[in-house]
Amino acid sequence: MRLIDNRYKVDKVIEDGLNNAIYQVTDFWDNDKKQFMKLYNYEKRKEVINYFINNFIYLSKIRHEYLLASDQFSLVKTIDRKKVNVLQYYSTVEYVNSPSLSQFTKELTFKERLNIVLDVIKIIDFLHYRGIVYRHLSPSNLFLLEDGTIKLKDLATIFEKIINTDYDDLTRYFLAPEVLLNQEEIDKRADYYSIGMLMKYLFLEDFLVDKVDAFIYYSEDELSPDQEVFLNEIIKNLTKKNSLARDVNLGQLMEDINLKFHMEYPYNLMEERNNLYFKTKIVGRQKEIERILELDKELVAGTLIHRGIIINGSSGMGKTRFLKEISHQLKIRGRDVYLTEIDENDGIDLMAMANILRQSMKDTPQELMEKYGKELAKILPDLRFTIGEPTNTDLSQYKEKLRLFDRITNYFEELSKDKIIYIAIDDLQNCNSNFLMLLNYLINNIKSKQVFFILSFKDESSVKNTIIKEKIVEWKLNKNVLEVSLLKLNLEEIGEMIQYILGISYRPIKFASVLLKESQGNPRYIEYSMKDLHNRKELYLNKNGMWDIKTDNYSNIYFPTDINEALKKQLNLIKTDYFEIFKVMSIFNSSLSKKTLVRMLNISPKKLEEDLERLITLRLIDERVADWGYSYSIYNSQLKKLIYHEISEEEKSRLHKSAAKVIEDTYGEQLKFVMEELIYHLLNSNQPMKALEIILKEVKKIDNQYSSNSVFLWEKAYGIINDNSDEVKLQVLDNLVNIYSLRGDVEKTNKYLKELTIEAEKLSNLYYIIRSRTLRADYYYKKNQIDLAQRETRDIERISKEHNFVEGMISALIIKSRIGLNIKTLDYVTEKLNEALELSKVSGVHAYLGTIYNIWGITCYLKGNMGESIEKYEKSITFFQNNGNYLESTKPMNNIGNIYAQHYGDREKAMEFYKKGLDIATQYGFLESEIVFLNNMGEIYIRHREYGKAMEYIEAARKGALEVEDVNLVFLTNINLGLVNLLIG
């Protein structure tokens, strides 16, 4: 085992036991930081794991310079890049390469021993302030660093020891009697006992001596009688067997030791305690969490009849937080959870589903990827780089929508065969009609009992909300979904929330009652109000290190009138200390890595780390974990908009320009992965021509010029130069016409073709004048408007001869030969093809040879020369593919297939060419070719009396023919369908 979760590299084995193992690891995501990792077997460590599931986040947020940090607790997902299918958990804690006090052999001076005691009192006092009783303070759990300071063993390890009643022989002497007896009520006095025992261990020759009169100090010659009496009294008081008799104030004890021994030991309560903590355990939602965990048990048992649950609540009630908590609770139990948030600006078709699919890809077996990849890539552009550049889906076509929805449904059914999958969607009220239609299809059609939906919905009045609410009512009536409402927090819950935010050991009920009145139990309002009070120093830390309010009368405190005012006050806090970070985050559409932030802000990684930690704690920014590491974004979308609005236009332009440069420098030749973000910044920094230059450079790198990525880039280029008239615009329009005509999108083809014709005439560009007229002639021919096609051909021929434009002359001859197949003699067609071939050879223009030989093959076929026809078709394929025109090569492939099917009766050979052509057509999104191949394969099944398969293929072909408005293919497929129905009877 070398790599865990693609993040931790195992450096060496520290311990390898039956129930758990400990390793020293390197964290690749955190600047190669060394850590200790502990692996747990679920069956052997259930109680510990269940405790960590609910409490580790709380333990991880308790940080102190004298405490080893508890960093992560998670389920092992991969080992050496291979997915793990058993429940195995791990925790990581801060690495220390120092001996424990029990292992320390170097002689310590009395002052050094006193310093250790003061360090211990300082950290234990802090833990008590945070509500933690350490219980296991002992020389075995205390490490001495080279600089003379200490580190207590991390809280995760200590709480594991507490749960397992696990301690070594030495530690046993330092545990308070009530801890040894495992009494239920154990408070901070247990740690007083351990401190007293530690003082005996450090100062006495025999720490097991109980009688004060028998105490013999290591350094009696350094102690005055007064100091010795002082230590005797402290130790005696701290180590009393009766916990209620241990009476001490640790802060005062530190002052007394400082004074008695002239230590000048620093203790800054403000520095330690003046923090607010917002990233804590969720409050007031335990019943709802338990309800969903009960549903999970029913899912596992296969008895759950519902397909999902709606989490309802008004603004600020914590729906997003709840969904994240539920996702964590389910993931940590081994479920696959795909969570997405629908932003109010996410009007782009199926973006939310694209986010869900993007997460599911890492859990998708190769065989499922091969089976569904092409369809899924229609809404998940990321896949275009791994499965051959697929096409987009035109969601304006109702039948195409249903076909895609059906494939997504089948994908999730197969993906969930051996596991439970949760699809969690936040802010359903923001979804568009296409996504709602897809979600409705999934809920109604997924047959698997192992797929469950968790949906959050903000109940408010709007037209869109009314439509969504009607759909929710329908789901509930059909018993497809349950509904849970997040209620306002009560007094006790608000008190608990404030306790966590302030990081204290008790619930301030009096203050909570004031906030209950002001907030009406709204969690977001409470958070904003606490931040505002602290920012205005109304809420402050007094000299005793305790939180206080400036006024004695709570009614005199000013609270924001509503959430919006509270939100604006957050902006004031940001402006004071962190505005530069937030300005950078606000200009990006996506979340940012630390590397990008450092480069944009020009600050040290250490300073950024400190700021991020603070802002995460305040829940002002969101930290997300991806496969490549951490990324950061502004937590609240409204706050992000407010910040962006506050930036001057000049500074916005400067920041966008800087962002574009950072992206270019970071990604280099791999810009294809961030093109959308890069173009956004270039356009917003007044660099449209640079954006256009990059687009044209990148689009040329794409092998499949008919892919969704290619379309996106050409459309972006068109948007940039829409108001211009130049050669580049002609190039852009030509590519868009070519793409949409091959895709069978008649409306867009005509739109861009019309504009191409106008622009070509305006610029007197002969090539594009001929090109646009050729495309129009081809369009008329396909619609069987022969007169119009001939008129365009005559104009092409006339203009080309006037300007001696060879390519135009060849194009005219090709169109004439194609039309001639319908209305002229075959000798006429052959004559025109010979002229075109000779002209191509003389001029050295080879681009049209594939087309010439394909039509020639058709002519030979019609004359009955099958061998010569196949020979011409094979030449056509060669010329097309040599020019990189794989799509056009499907035409002669189809024609060869027809000869083997109809003339030679060779089904296998015919299907070989049809399938080869269909694969190319599907890969490139060439709908017209797909239709032809589907129809021809259907005809083969008819001849072999496989009418079910024939109906499937021909129906698909007919559907496509209707979409591209090809009357010839519509007619042909209708005849074939009628034939099948007749034969079936």
DOGUDO-885121 format. One record per residue (C-alpha): x negated, y negated, z; residue in three letters. Coordinates in steps of 0.5 Angstrom, whole numbers, plus 2048, in hexadecimal, padded with zeros to 3 digits. Layout:
<atoms>
XYZALA...
</atoms>
This chain:
<atoms>
800800800MET7FD7F97FEARG8037F47FCLEU8097F3800ILE80F7EF7FDASP80A7EC7F8ASN8087E87FDARG8047EB803TYR7FD7EF801LYS7FB7F4806VAL7F47F3808ASP7F37F880ELYS7F77FD812VAL7F77FB81AILE7FC80081CGLU800806819ASP80580981DGLY80B80D81DLEU81080881EASN80C80281BASN806800818ALA8027F9818ILE7FE7F6813TYR7F97F0812GLN7FC7ED80BVAL7FB7E7807THR8017E2805ASP8007E07FEPHE8067DB7FFTRP8037D8804ASP7FC7D6802ASN7F97DD803ASP7FA7DC80BLYS7F87E280FLYS7FE7E5813GLN8007EC817PHE8067F0814MET8097F5817LYS80E7FA814LEU8147FD817TYR817804816ASN81F802816TYR82180981AGLU81C80881FLYS81C801820ARG8247FF81FLYS8247FB826GLU81E7F7824VAL8207F681DILE8287F481FASN8257EF824TYR8207EC81EPHE8267EB819ILE82A7E781EASN8247E3821ASN81E7E381DPHE81F7DC81AILE8207D9821TYR8197DC824LEU8167DA81DSER8187D381ELYS8147D3825ILE80D7D0824ARG8087CE828HIS8007CD828GLU7FF7D282DTYR8047D782BLEU8037DC825LEU8097DB820ALA80E7E081DSER80E7DE816ASP8137E3812GLN8187E9813PHE81A7ED80DSER81C7F3809LEU8167F6805VAL8187F57FELYS8127F87FATHR80C7FB7FCILE8067FB7F6ASP80C7F87F2ARG8107FE7F2LYS8177FD7F5LYS8188007FCVAL81F8047FDASN81E805805VAL82080080ALEU8197FE80DGLN8187F7810TYR8127F3812TYR8107ED816SER80A7E8815THR8077E481AVAL8017E081BGLU7FA7E381ATYR7F57E2820VAL7EE7E5820ASN7ED7E4827SER7ED7E882DPRO7F27E9832SER7F07E6839LEU7F07EE83CSER7EB7EF836GLN7E77E9838PHE7E07EB83ATHR7DD7E483ALYS7DC7E0841GLU7E17DA842LEU7DF7D4846THR7E57D284BPHE7E67CC847LYS7E77D1841GLU7EC7D5845ARG7F07CF847LEU7F17CD840ASN7F47D483FILE7F97D3844VAL7FB7CC842LEU7FB7CE83BASP8007D483DVAL8047D0841ILE8057CB83CLYS8077D0837ILE80C7D483CILE80F7CD83EASP8107CB836PHE8137D2835LEU8187D183BHIS81A7CB839TYR81C7CE832ARG8207D3836GLY81B7D9836ILE8197DD83BVAL8127E1839TYR8127E683FARG80C7EA83CHIS8067E583ELEU8007E983FSER7F97E983DPRO7FA7EE838SER7FF7E9835ASN7FB7E3835LEU7F57E2830PHE7EF7DD831LEU7ED7D982BLEU7E67D782AGLU7E77D082BASP7EA7D2832GLY7F17D1831THR7F67D7831ILE7FB7DA82DLYS8017DE830LEU8037E482DLYS8097E3828ASP8107E382ALEU8127E8825ALA80D7ED828THR80F7EB82FILE8177EC82EPHE8157F382BGLU8127F5831LYS8177F2835ILE81D7F6831ILE8187FC832ASN8167FB839THR80F7FC836ASP8097F983ATYR8027FC83BASP7FF7FE842ASP7FC7F7843LEU8027F3841THR8067F7846ARG8037F384CTYR8057EC849PHE80C7EE848LEU8117EB84DALA8157F0851PRO81B7EE84EGLU8187F0847VAL8157F6849LEU81C7F884CLEU81F7F6846ASN8257F2849GLN82A7EE845GLU8297E7848GLU8227E5846ILE8207DE846ASP81A7D9845LYS8187DB84CARG8157E2849ALA8107DE846ASP80E7DA84CTYR80C7E184FTYR8087E3849SER8047DC849ILE8037DD851GLY8007E484FMET7FC7E1849LEU7F97DC84EMET7F77E2853LYS7F47E684DTYR7F07E084BLEU7EE7DD852PHE7ED7E3856LEU7E87E9857GLU7EE7ED858ASP7F57EB855PHE7F97F1858LEU7F87EE85FVAL7FE7EB862ASP7FC7E8868LYS7FA7E1868VAL7F57E286DASP7F27E7869ALA7F17E3863PHE7E97E3861ILE7E87DE85BTYR7E37DF856TYR7E07D8857SER7E17D685EGLU7DB7D285EASP7DE7CD859GLU7E57CD85DLEU7E67C8862SER7EA7CB868PRO7F07C6866ASP7F07C985FGLN7F07D0862GLU7F67CF866VAL7F97CB860PHE7F87D185CLEU7FA7D6861ASN8017D3862GLU8027D285BILE8017DA85AILE8057DC860LYS80B7D885DASN80A7DA856LEU80A7E2858THR80F7E385DLYS8137E985CLYS81A7E585DASN81B7E1856SER81F7DC85ALEU8197DA85EALA8157D8859ARG8167D1859ASP8117CD854VAL8127C884FASN80C7C9849LEU80B7C2847GLY80A7C084EGLN8067C684FLEU8017C4849MET8017BD84CGLU7FF7BF853ASP7F97C4850ILE7F77BE84CASN7F67BA852LEU7F47BF857LYS7EE7C1852PHE7ED7BB84EHIS7EE7BE848MET7F17B8843GLU7F57BE83FTYR7FA7BA83APRO8017BC83ATYR8057B8835ASN80D7BA836LEU80F7B5830MET80A7B982BGLU80D7C082DGLU8147BE82EARG8167B882AASN8197BD824ASN8207BE821LEU8217C581FTYR8267C6819PHE8247CD816LYS8277D181CTHR82B7D781DLYS8327D681AILE8377D481FVAL83F7D5820GLY83F7DA81AARG83E7E181EGLN8457E381DLYS8457E2816GLU83E7E5815ILE8417EB819GLU8477EB814ARG8437EC80EILE83E7F1811LEU8447F5813GLU8467F580BLEU83F7F780AASP8407FD80ELYS8467FF80AGLU8437FE803LEU83D803806VAL843808808ALA846806801GLY84D804804THR84D7FD803LEU8537FB7FEILE8517F47FDHIS84C7F17F8ARG84A7EB7FBGLY84B7E6801ILE84D7DE800ILE8497DA805ILE84D7D4806ASN84C7CD809GLY84C7C6809SER8467C1807SER8407C280CGLY8437C8810MET83C7CC80EGLY83F7D1808LYS8387D0805THR8347D280BARG8397D880DPHE8387DB806LEU8307DA807LYS8317DE80EGLU8367E380BILE8317E4805SER82B7E580AHIS82F7EA80FGLN8317EE809LEU82A7EE805LYS8267F080CILE82B7F680CARG8297F8805GLY82E7F5801ARG82D7F27FAASP8307EB7FBVAL8307E67F5TYR8327DF7F8LEU8337D97F3THR8357D27F4GLU83A7CE7EFILE8387C77EFASP83D7C27EDGLU8397C07E7ASN8387C87E5ASP83D7C77DFGLY8397CB7DAILE83D7D17D9ASP83A7D77DDLEU8347D47E1MET8367D77E7ALA8377DE7E4MET8307DD7E1ALA82D7DC7E8ASN8307E27EBILE82E7E67E5LEU8277E37E6ARG8277E67EDGLN8297ED7EBSER8247EE7E6MET81F7F07EBLYS8237F57EDASP8257F87E6THR8227FE7E4PRO81F7FE7DDGLN8248037DAGLU82A7FE7DCLEU8267F87D9MET8257FB7D2GLU82D7FD7D2LYS82F7F67D4TYR8297F17D3GLY82C7EE7CDLYS8327EC7CFGLU8307EA7D6LEU82B7E57D2ALA8317E27CFLYS8327DE7D6ILE82B7DF7D9LEU8267DC7D5PRO8207DF7D9ASP8217E57D6LEU81F7E37CFARG8187E37D0PHE8187EB7D2THR81D7EE7CDILE81C7EB7C6GLY81F7E47C6GLU8277E57C7PRO82C7E07C4THR8317DC7C8ASN8387DD7C9THR83D7D97C6ASP8427D87CCLEU8477D57C8SER8497DB7C5GLN84E7DF7CATYR84D7E67C7LYS8457E57C8GLU8467E27CFLYS84A7E97D1LEU8457ED7CDARG83F7EA7D2LEU8437EA7D8PHE8457F27D7ASP83D7F37D6ARG83C7EF7DCILE8417F37E0THR83E7FA7DDASN8377F77DFTYR8397F67E7PHE83D7FC7E7GLU8378007E5GLU8327FC7E9LEU8367FE7EFSER8368057EELYS8318077F4ASP8328007F8LYS8367FB7FBILE8367F47F7ILE8397EE7FATYR83A7E87F5ILE83A7E27F9ALA83C7DB7F6ILE83C7D47FAASP8417CF7F8ASP8467D27F3LEU84A7CC7F3GLN8447C97EEASN8457CF7E9CYS8477CE7E2ASN84C7D17DESER8487D67DBASN8447D87E1PHE84B7D97E5LEU84E7DD7DFMET8477E27E0LEU8487E27E7LEU84F7E47E6ASN84E7E97E1TYR8487EC7E6LEU84D7EC7ECILE8537F07E8ASN84E7F57E4ASN8487F77E8ILE84A7FE7EALYS8447FF7EESER8467FF7F6LYS83F7FD7F7GLN83F7F67F4VAL8427F07F9PHE8437E97F8PHE8427E47FDILE8457DD7FBLEU8457D67FFSER84A7D17FDPHE84B7CA7FFLYS8527C9800ASP8547C27FDGLU8597BF7F8SER8577BE7F1SER8597C17EAVAL8537C67EALYS8547C87F1ASN85C7C97F0THR85A7CE7EAILE8557D27EEILE85A7D27F4LYS85F7D57F0GLU85A7DA7EELYS8587DC7F5ILE8607DD7F7VAL8607E27F1GLU85A7E67F3TRP85D7E67FALYS8647E87F8LEU8617EE7F4ASN85D7EF7FALYS8567EE7F7ASN8537E97FCVAL8547E7803LEU8537E0806GLU8507DE80CVAL8507D680ESER84A7D3812LEU84D7CF817LEU84A7C981BLYS8457CA821LEU8487CA828ASN8457C782ELEU8417CD830GLU83E7CE829GLU83C7C7828ILE8397C782EGLY8357CD82CGLU8337CA825MET8307C4829ILE82C7C882DGLN8297CB827TYR8287C4824ILE8257C182ALEU8217C882BGLY8237C8833ILE8257CE837SER82C7CB839TYR8327C9836ARG8347C1837PRO83B7C2838ILE83C7BB839LYS8397B8833PHE83C7BE82FALA8437BB831SER8417B482EVAL83F7B8828LEU8457BC828LEU84A7B6828LYS8467B2823GLU8447B881ESER84B7BC81FGLN8477C281FGLY8437C1818ASN83C7C4818PRO8397BF813ARG83C7B9816TYR8397BB81CILE8327BD819GLU8327B6815TYR8347B281CSER82E7B6820MET8297B481BLYS82C7AC81BASP82C7AC822LEU8257AE822HIS8237AA81DASN8267A4820ARG8237A6827LYS8297A682AGLU8277AD82CLEU8207AE82ETYR81C7B2833LEU81B7AF83AASN8147AF83ELYS8167B5841ASN8167B983AGLY81E7B983AMET8237B7835TRP8277B1837ASP82C7AC834ILE82A7A4835LYS8317A2838THR8347A583EASP83B7A483AASN83C7A9835TYR8427A5832SER83C79F830ASN8397A482BILE83A7A2824TYR83B7A8820PHE83C7A8818PRO8437A7816THR8437AD811ASP83E7B280EILE83D7AD808ASN83A7A880DGLU8367AD810ALA8337AF80ALEU8317A8808LYS82E7A880FLYS82A7AE80DGLN8277AA807LEU8257A580CASN8217AA810LEU81E7AC80AILE81C7A6807LYS8187A480ETHR8147AB80EASP8157AF808TYR8177AB802PHE8117AD7FDGLU8137B47FEILE81A7B37FDPHE8197AF7F7LYS8157B47F3VAL81A7BA7F5MET8207B67F3SER81D7B57ECILE81D7BC7EBPHE8237C17E8ASN81F7C77EBSER81C7C87F2SER8147C77F2LEU80E7CB7F5SER8097C87FALYS8047C87F4LYS8097C37F0THR80A7BF7F6LEU8037BE7F8VAL8017BC7F1ARG8077B77F1MET8067B47F7LEU7FF7B47F7ASN7FE7B67FFILE7FB7BC802SER7FE7C3802PRO7FD7C280ALYS8017BC80ALYS8067BE806LEU8077C580AGLU8087C1810GLU80D7BC80DASP8117C280ALEU8117C6810GLU8147C0813ARG8197BF80ELEU81B7C680EILE81D7C6815THR8217BF814LEU8257C380FARG8237BD80ALEU8207C2805ILE8217C9803ASP81C7CE803GLU81D7D47FEARG8197DA7FDVAL8187DD7F6ALA8147E37F3ASP80E7DE7F2TRP80E7DA7F9GLY8127D47FCTYR8167CF7F9SER8197C87FCTYR81F7C47FASER8237BF7FDILE8287C2802TYR82E7BE800ASN8307BC7F9SER8347B67FBGLN82D7B47FFLEU8297B57F8LYS82E7B17F4LYS82D7AB7F9LEU8267AC7F9ILE8257AC7F2TYR82A7A67F2HIS8257A27F6GLU81F7A37F2ILE81E79D7EDSER81E79E7E6GLU81779C7E5GLU8157A17EAGLU81A7A77E7LYS8167A67E1SER80F7A77E4ARG8117AD7E8LEU8147B07E2HIS80E7AF7DELYS80A7B27E4SER80E7B87E5ALA80E7B97DDALA8067B97DELYS8067BD7E4VAL80A7C37E0ILE8067C27DAGLU7FF7C37DEASP8027C97E2THR8057CD7DDTYR8007CB7D7GLY8027D07D1GLU8087D37D5GLN80D7CD7D4LEU8127D27D2LYS8147D37D9PHE8157CC7DBVAL8177C97D4MET81E7C67D7GLU81B7C37DDGLU8157C07D9LEU81A7BD7D4ILE81E7BA7D9TYR8187B67DCHIS8157B47D5LEU81C7B17D3LEU81D7AE7DAASN8167AB7D9SER8177A87D3ASN8137AD7CFGLN8187B07CAPRO8137B07C4MET80E7B47C9LYS8147B97CBALA8167BA7C3LEU80E7BB7C2GLU80E7C17C7ILE8157C37C5ILE8137C47BELEU80C7C77C0LYS80F7CC7C5GLU8157CE7C0VAL8107D07BBLYS80D7D57C0LYS8147D97C0ILE8147DF7BCASP81B7E07BCASN81D7D97B9GLN8257DB7BATYR8247DC7C1SER8287D87C7SER8217D57C9ASN8207D37C2SER8277D07C1VAL8267CC7C8PHE8207C97C6LEU8227C77BFTRP8297C47C2GLU8247C07C7LYS8207BE7C1ALA8267BC7BDTYR8297B87C3GLY8227B47C4ILE8227B27BCILE82A7B17BBASN8297AA7BAASP8237AA7B5ASN8227AC7AESER81C7AF7ACASP8197B67AAGLU8197B97B1VAL8207B87B1LYS8217BB7ABLEU81D7C17ADGLN8217C27B4VAL8287C17B0LEU8257C77ABASP8237CB7B1ASN82A7CA7B4LEU82E7CC7AEVAL82A7D27ACASN82B7D57B3ILE8327D37B4TYR8347D67ADSER8307DC7AELEU8347DD7B5ARG83A7DC7B1GLY83C7D57B5ASP8407D27AFVAL8427CC7B3GLU83B7CA7B5LYS8387CC7AFTHR83C7C77ABASN83B7C27B0LYS8337C27AFTYR8347C37A8LEU8387BD7A6LYS8337B97AAGLU82D7BC7A7LEU8307BB7A0THR8317B37A2ILE82A7B27A5GLU8267B679FALA82A7B179AGLU8287AB79FLYS8217AD79FLEU8217AF798SER81E7B679AASN81E7BA794LEU81C7C1798TYR8227C079DTYR8277BD798ILE8267C4794ILE8267C879AARG82C7C579DSER8307C6796ARG82D7CD796THR8307CE79DLEU8377CB79BARG8377CF794ALA8367D6798ASP83B7D479DTYR8407D3797TYR83E7D9794TYR83F7DD79BLYS8467DA79BLYS8487DC794ASN8487D5792GLN8457D678BILE8467D0788ASP8437CC78DLEU83D7D078EALA83C7D0786GLN83D7C8787ARG8377C878CGLU8337CC788THR8337C8782ARG8317C2786ASP82B7C6789ILE8297C8782GLU82A7C0780ARG8267BD785ILE8217C2786SER81F7C277ELYS81F7BA77FGLU81A7BA784HIS8167C1781ASN8187C4788PHE8167CB787VAL8197CE78EGLU8207CA78CGLY8207CE785MET81F7D4788ILE8247D378DSER8297D1788ALA8277D8784LEU8287DC78AILE82F7D978BILE8317DA784LYS82F7E1784SER8337E278BARG8397DF788ILE8387E3781GLY8397EA785LEU8407E8786ASN8427E477FILE83C7E677ALYS8397EC777THR8337EF77ALEU82F7EE774ASP8307E6776TYR82E7E877DVAL8287EB77BTHR8267E5777GLU8277E077CLYS8237E5781LEU81D7E577CASN81D7DE77BGLU81D7DD783ALA8177E2783LEU8137DF77EGLU8147D8781LEU8127DB787SER80B7DE785LYS8097D8780VAL80A7D3786SER8087D878CGLY80E7D7790VAL80F7DD793HIS8147DB798ALA81A7DE794TYR8187E4791LEU81B7E8797GLY8227E5795THR8207E778DILE81F7EE78ETYR8257EF793ASN8297EC78DILE8267F0788TRP8277F778CGLY82E7F578CILE82E7F4785THR82A7FB784CYS82F7FE788TYR8357FC784LEU8327FF77ELYS831805781GLY82A805782ASN829808789MET82280978AGLY820802787GLU8257FF78BSER822802791ILE81B80078FGLU81D7F978ELYS8207F8795TYR81A7FB798GLU8167F5794LYS81B7F1797SER81A7F379EILE8137F279DTHR8137EB79BPHE8187E97A0PHE8147EC7A6GLN80D7E97A3ASN8107E27A4ASN8137E47ABGLY81A7E47A8ASN81C7EA7ACTYR8247E87ACLEU8247E87A4GLU8217EE7A4SER8277F27A7THR82A7F07A0LYS8267F579CPRO8267FA7A2MET82E7FA7A2ASN82E7FB79AASN82980179BILE82D8047A0GLY83380379CASN830807796ILE82E80D79BTYR83580D79EALA83980C797GLN83580F792HIS831815795TYR83581679BGLY82F81679FASP8328147A6ARG82C8147AAGLU8288107A5LYS82E80B7A5ALA82E80A7ACMET82780A7ADGLU8278037A9PHE82E8017ACTYR82B8017B3LYS8247FE7B1LYS8287F87AEGLY82D7F87B4LEU8287F77B9ASP8247F27B5ILE82B7EE7B4ALA82D7EF7BCTHR8267ED7BEGLN8267E67BATYR82E7E57BBGLY82F7E67B4PHE8377E77B4LEU8387E77ACGLU8337ED7ACSER8367F07B2GLU83D7F07AFILE83A7F47A9VAL8367F97ACPHE83C7FB7B1LEU8417FB7ABASN83C8007A7ASN83B8047ADMET8438057AEGLY8448077A7GLU83F80D7A8ILE84380F7AETYR84980F7AAILE8468137A5ARG8448187ABHIS84B8187AEARG8488157B4GLU84E8107B4TYR84D80D7BCGLY84680B7BALYS8488087B4ALA84E8047B7MET8498017BCGLU8447FF7B7TYR8487FC7B2ILE84C7F87B7GLU8467F57BAALA8447F37B2ALA84B7F07B1ARG84B7EC7B7LYS8447E97B5GLY8477E87AEALA84C7E47B1LEU8487E07B5GLU8437DE7AFVAL8497DD7AAGLU8467E27A5ASP84C7E37A1VAL8497E979DASN8477ED7A3LEU84E7EB7A7VAL8517EF7A1PHE84C7F47A1LEU84D7F67A8THR8547F57A8ASN8557FB7A2ILE8507FF7A6ASN8547FE7ADLEU85B8007A9GLY8578067A6LEU8558097ADVAL85C8077AFASN85F80B7A9LEU85B8117AALEU85C8117B2ILE8638117B0GLY
</atoms>
